Structure formats: C-alpha cells, structure tokens
Amino acid sequence: PPELMSYEGRAVIMDPDIFAVGDIWELLNRDMQDKAILCRPKSGRKGRKGAYASSVMLLDCAKLKHWQFEQNFGEMFEPVQRDYMDWISLKLEDRATIGLLENEWNDFDNLTENTKLLHNTKRKTQPWKTGMKIDYRPADTFQLFPPRHWLRRARRALFGDYRFAGTYAAHPDPRQEEFFFGLVRECLEKGVLTQQQLRDEIEKGHLREDALTLVAA
C-alpha cells in the first residue's frame, strides 16, 4: 500500500481472517505520535523475542519509502538478504519508528466488549471450517519437545501433507462462530452474497457443509 499510494496518506493493512467489530475509521484517524507503523506485539514466545504482529498495521505511507514491493520480495530469494520471518515480524524496521496498538485492534481469538478487530488466527479453529478435513500444513519447528513435532513429521513423510491430519475443530468460544455467521447472514440480507455463492464455496471445500443451516439459525 505505501507504494501504491505514492507514499502519501495513511493505510490500514489487515489479514483476511480479521473481522471488524468496531469502526476502522477510528483507527485511521488516531494520533500516530510521529511513528511510521502502529501494531501490537505477537503473542507467546515470538512476542517475548521482540516480534510484532504485522497482521494489523496502521501505516504512515510517507515514512515507509523503503518499502518497495518488487525489490523487497526479490531479496527473499537472494542469499542472506531478507529473512521472511524477520520481515513479517517487523524485525527489519527501526524499532523507534514502531508504536503500539491496544490488543483489541488485533484481538487474537478473543472477543470481548472492547474488541475492535477480531482475528481468528488459529487456523484449526477458524469457525467457517469446523468439521472439514485439515488442508493446511502446520508450521515446522525444530524443538525436541513436545513429541507432537516428531509425530507430525513422521506422518507427513509416510502419508503426505494432509492424510490423517484430522479435521478442523470447533472454536472454543461459540460467540465467535455466531459472530461470523451473523456477518454472513447480514451479507445475504443486503444482497452482498447469495445462497448460491455459499453453496459454491461449500462445494469447493472452502466453507463448512452446515453453513446455510447456521446462517438460517
């Protein structure tokens, strides 16, 4: 976005599995205190190691002229030029240019009265896929423990990426499932989506089979 916007104005970047509970205009108009980027830290071990979550960012495009799309992507394929994880964790940025957003602007599988942007970040419990066969490959780690990492690698080596990988689980918070399908219902009522489009996505394996029942509930 900074390059597409000729390095002018502001932009909000969001992952596609993020849903607006609050008003994004509030974020676009907040005081950035002369920072180039506002975001939140990642959770868990990565956050403790200084990684930021680039899944939601408020950007001052004029301060990000070093973000050059083709050059930056090309550097990933050059030896010791640009590490993907360091890049998306914003570790390549000057820390003085990064300010912090409140967690509710990128709430990781957490829906409260303060949530502004809900991020269904845990792929296995994304509510639109519950019950379907897992079709993604969990990230590899090189930890000796827990043993599930050894078992995961052995399963892939013997049977391929997805066989015996299991199914998507129900989200532990039923309200987040209700919230998502409430949004789908609203889109149907306003003509943004059609039932045929939902049926097509179910047929393609992008949407759980009981989606139409949940929308009608």
Backbone torsions as a table, in degrees:
resi	resn	phi	psi	omega
1	PRO	NA	-41.9	179.4
2	PRO	-56.9	-41.9	-180.0
3	GLU	-69.7	-42.5	179.4
4	LEU	-62.8	-28.4	-179.0
5	MET	-95.6	17.8	179.2
6	SER	55.1	32.3	177.9
7	TYR	55.8	43.5	177.6
8	GLU	-131.5	149.6	174.0
9	GLY	74.6	-160.6	-177.9
10	ARG	-121.8	156.2	176.6
11	ALA	-141.6	147.9	169.9
12	VAL	-111.6	128.0	175.0
13	ILE	-107.7	133.1	178.7
14	MET	-138.0	142.9	170.6
15	ASP	-64.0	157.1	-178.3
16	PRO	-73.8	-11.0	178.3
17	ASP	-101.1	32.5	178.7
18	ILE	-118.6	137.5	-175.0
19	PHE	-127.6	135.1	-176.3
20	ALA	-78.8	118.1	171.6
21	VAL	-94.7	-39.7	177.0
22	GLY	-99.9	-166.7	-175.5
23	ASP	-98.3	116.8	-177.5
24	ILE	-64.1	-21.9	179.0
25	TRP	-62.2	-32.8	177.0
26	GLU	-60.6	-40.0	178.9
27	LEU	-69.5	-44.7	-177.5
28	LEU	-61.9	-25.6	-174.5
29	ASN	-103.5	8.1	-176.0
30	ARG	-78.6	160.4	178.1
31	ASP	-72.9	117.4	-179.0
32	MET	-87.1	-4.0	177.4
33	GLN	51.6	41.9	175.1
34	ASP	67.6	17.6	176.1
35	LYS	-87.2	155.1	176.3
36	ALA	-83.8	-32.0	-174.5
37	ILE	-136.5	135.3	167.2
38	LEU	-117.1	132.4	179.9
39	CYS	-160.9	-176.1	176.5
40	ARG	-115.6	159.9	174.2
41	PRO	-68.9	155.1	169.8
42	LYS	-68.4	162.5	180.0
43	SER	-91.0	166.9	172.3
44	GLY	65.3	-148.9	-174.0
45	ARG	-60.0	-40.0	-179.3
46	LYS	-64.3	-40.2	178.0
47	GLY	-64.1	-39.6	178.9
48	ARG	-66.1	-22.2	178.2
49	LYS	-93.1	11.3	173.2
50	GLY	92.7	14.6	-180.0
51	ALA	-84.6	138.6	174.6
52	TYR	-101.8	155.1	178.5
53	ALA	-91.1	107.9	178.5
54	SER	-83.9	5.5	-179.1
55	SER	-69.0	-24.2	168.2
56	VAL	-135.3	121.8	177.5
57	MET	-138.6	136.1	166.2
58	LEU	-98.3	125.2	-172.6
59	LEU	-117.1	136.1	165.9
60	ASP	-94.9	100.2	-169.1
61	CYS	-60.2	-32.3	-177.9
62	ALA	-66.0	-21.9	-178.8
63	LYS	-94.4	6.5	-174.6
64	LEU	-125.3	40.3	-178.4
65	LYS	-69.5	-14.1	175.8
66	HIS	-81.6	-5.6	174.9
67	TRP	-84.1	96.5	-177.3
68	GLN	-120.8	110.3	-164.2
69	PHE	-52.3	-62.0	-174.2
70	GLU	-65.2	-41.7	180.0
71	GLN	-63.6	-46.2	-177.6
72	ASN	-64.1	-42.7	177.7
73	PHE	-65.3	-41.1	179.6
74	GLY	-60.2	-33.9	-178.4
75	GLU	-66.1	-21.6	177.5
76	MET	-66.2	-22.9	-175.7
77	PHE	-101.9	9.3	175.6
78	GLU	-106.3	142.6	-178.8
79	PRO	-57.3	128.8	173.8
80	VAL	53.1	37.2	179.2
81	GLN	-102.2	-54.0	-174.2
82	ARG	-148.5	111.1	178.1
83	ASP	-83.2	130.3	-174.8
84	TYR	-59.1	-48.1	-176.4
85	MET	-66.4	-39.3	176.0
86	ASP	-63.2	-37.5	-178.5
87	TRP	-65.3	-53.3	-175.4
88	ILE	-73.9	-15.7	175.8
89	SER	-90.8	4.9	177.4
90	LEU	63.4	23.4	178.6
91	LYS	-75.5	-11.3	178.3
92	LEU	-88.7	-4.1	-179.6
93	GLU	-92.1	154.1	171.5
94	ASP	-66.3	118.4	-175.5
95	ARG	-58.6	-26.9	-179.4
96	ALA	-68.2	-16.4	-178.8
97	THR	-93.5	0.0	-175.9
98	ILE	-109.2	126.1	173.9
99	GLY	-110.4	164.1	-173.8
100	LEU	-101.2	135.6	169.0
101	LEU	-91.9	154.1	171.2
102	GLU	-65.0	147.6	-176.1
103	ASN	-57.8	-27.8	-177.3
104	GLU	-66.4	-14.3	175.4
105	TRP	-82.5	-2.5	173.1
106	ASN	-158.3	68.8	-172.3
107	ASP	-81.3	111.8	-175.1
108	PHE	-77.3	101.7	178.7
109	ASP	50.6	38.9	-178.5
110	ASN	-136.4	118.2	-177.8
111	LEU	-121.2	111.5	178.4
112	THR	-131.4	-179.0	178.9
113	GLU	-67.2	-15.3	179.8
114	ASN	-95.8	-10.0	-176.2
115	THR	-62.1	131.4	175.4
116	LYS	-102.9	-46.0	177.9
117	LEU	-128.6	118.8	-179.5
118	LEU	-92.2	123.8	-178.1
119	HIS	-112.3	106.4	174.8
120	ASN	-81.1	74.7	-167.8
121	THR	-82.3	-23.0	-179.9
122	LYS	-83.4	107.7	-169.5
123	ARG	-60.6	-36.4	-174.3
124	LYS	-66.0	-22.0	-178.1
125	THR	-115.9	20.3	176.4
126	GLN	-63.7	123.9	-165.0
127	PRO	-66.7	-16.4	179.6
128	TRP	-84.9	-0.9	-177.4
129	LYS	-122.7	5.6	-176.9
130	THR	-51.0	130.4	176.8
131	GLY	89.4	-14.5	-179.9
132	MET	-80.9	159.0	177.6
133	LYS	-69.0	138.3	179.4
134	ILE	-63.6	130.6	-177.5
135	ASP	-128.7	28.6	174.7
136	TYR	-131.2	160.2	-179.1
137	ARG	-103.7	114.3	178.2
138	PRO	-57.0	148.0	-177.7
139	ALA	-62.0	138.1	176.3
140	ASP	-74.8	145.5	169.3
141	THR	-131.0	166.5	-179.6
142	PHE	-116.0	23.3	178.6
143	GLN	-77.4	144.8	175.9
144	LEU	-74.5	-29.7	179.8
145	PHE	-130.0	148.1	1.5
146	PRO	-78.2	163.8	-175.3
147	PRO	-64.2	-13.4	-178.9
148	ARG	-58.7	-27.1	178.7
149	HIS	-67.0	-37.9	177.0
150	TRP	-66.2	-44.2	-177.7
151	LEU	-63.7	-38.9	-179.8
152	ARG	-62.9	-43.7	179.8
153	ARG	-67.3	-39.4	179.2
154	ALA	-64.7	-41.6	179.2
155	ARG	-61.3	-44.2	-179.7
156	ARG	-65.1	-40.9	-179.1
157	ALA	-63.8	-36.2	-175.7
158	LEU	-86.1	-37.5	-168.9
159	PHE	-123.5	-3.8	-177.0
160	GLY	99.3	176.9	-171.4
161	ASP	-64.2	-37.5	-166.4
162	TYR	-115.0	-20.7	-176.4
163	ARG	-64.6	134.0	-177.7
164	PHE	63.6	19.9	178.3
165	ALA	-79.4	-11.8	179.0
166	GLY	92.5	-163.3	-177.4
167	THR	-126.2	160.1	174.1
168	TYR	-63.4	136.0	-178.1
169	ALA	-92.4	158.9	174.3
170	ALA	-65.7	143.6	176.7
171	HIS	-65.2	136.3	-178.1
172	PRO	-64.6	-16.6	178.3
173	ASP	-111.2	101.9	-178.0
174	PRO	-57.4	-25.9	-179.5
175	ARG	-64.0	-29.4	-179.4
176	GLN	-74.5	-34.1	172.0
177	GLU	-64.7	-44.9	179.1
178	GLU	-62.0	-39.4	179.7
179	PHE	-63.2	-47.7	-178.4
180	PHE	-60.8	-50.5	-176.9
181	PHE	-72.7	-20.0	169.6
182	GLY	-65.5	-38.4	176.1
183	LEU	-65.7	-41.0	178.5
184	VAL	-63.5	-42.6	179.0
185	ARG	-60.1	-43.1	179.0
186	GLU	-62.0	-40.1	178.4
187	CYS	-63.8	-38.5	176.5
188	LEU	-64.9	-44.7	-178.0
189	GLU	-63.8	-32.1	-177.4
190	LYS	-93.7	0.3	177.8
191	GLY	79.3	11.5	177.5
192	VAL	-72.5	-36.0	175.0
193	LEU	-123.6	159.1	173.3
194	THR	-118.7	158.9	176.6
195	GLN	-61.6	-33.8	178.6
196	GLN	-64.1	-37.9	176.5
197	GLN	-62.4	-40.2	177.9
198	LEU	-64.5	-42.8	178.1
199	ARG	-60.9	-38.6	178.9
200	ASP	-63.1	-41.7	-179.3
201	GLU	-69.9	-33.6	174.5
202	ILE	-64.1	-44.1	-179.7
203	GLU	-62.6	-35.1	-179.7
204	LYS	-79.5	-7.7	-178.9
205	GLY	82.3	22.4	179.4
206	HIS	-98.1	-12.4	-171.9
207	LEU	-143.8	139.8	-176.7
208	ARG	-60.8	151.2	-170.7
209	GLU	-67.0	-27.0	-177.7
210	ASP	-94.2	17.1	-175.8
211	ALA	-58.8	-43.4	-178.2
212	LEU	-65.5	-35.0	176.3
213	THR	-65.5	-42.9	-179.8
214	LEU	-66.8	-35.6	177.8
215	VAL	-66.1	-36.3	-178.1
216	ALA	-78.9	-13.3	-174.9
217	ALA	-66.4	NA	NA
